[in-house]
Amino acid sequence: MNELIIRLSAAEYAELADLADATGSTPAEHALTAVREHLRREREQVGAVAARLAQRHAPLLKRLGE
């Protein structure tokens, strides 16, 4: 398993700790959830752009594949 260290301001950490306490979890669990959600949204966005580019340039891509 890989480990990542991030630095939060005191206010950010206090907010994260309060959220974790209110939901019965840990700050690390919330941070991991946030990272996973961000990665999911980025994958979707990049995939959508790639699909649009592939569609727009389909004739060229077809010729390059021949």
N, C-alpha and C positions, 0 to 999 in steps of 0.2 A: 504494500500500500504506500502511496506517495503522500507526502506531507507538505502543506503550504502554510506559511506564516504570513498573516496580514496584520497591518497596523491600523488600529481604529483610534479615533479621538476618544477622550474620556466620555464625551456625550454620546457618541455612537455606541460605545461598548455598554454604557448604562442602559440605553434604549434596547439594545439587543438582549441584555441580561434581564431586563424587565419583561420583555416579550417572552423569553424562554421561561421565566418563572411563572408568568400568567398562563402559559400553555403546557406546563409540566414537562418541558424538554430542556435542552441545553443550548447555550449560545452556538456551540459547534454544529449542532443539528440544524439550527436555523441558517447558519452560514452555508452549510453544505446544500441545503434545499435551495437557497438563493442562487448559488453557483450552478446547480443543475438546471434550474429554471432559465437562467440566463443563457446557458449553453444550448438548451432546447430551442429558445427563441432565435438565437443566432443561426443555428443549423437550418431552421425553417426559412429564415430570411435569405441566407446564402443559397439554399436550394431553390427558392423561388426565382432569384436573380439568375442562377445558372440555367434554369428551365426556360426563362424568357430569352436569354442569350442564345441558347441552343435552338429555340424555335425561330428566332430572328435570323440566325445564320445557318439554318438547316441546309440550304443548297450548297453553301461553301463547305460545310462539314461533310456532306455527302460526297462532293467532288474530292475532298482530301482523303476520304476513306476508300476511294476507288483505286 
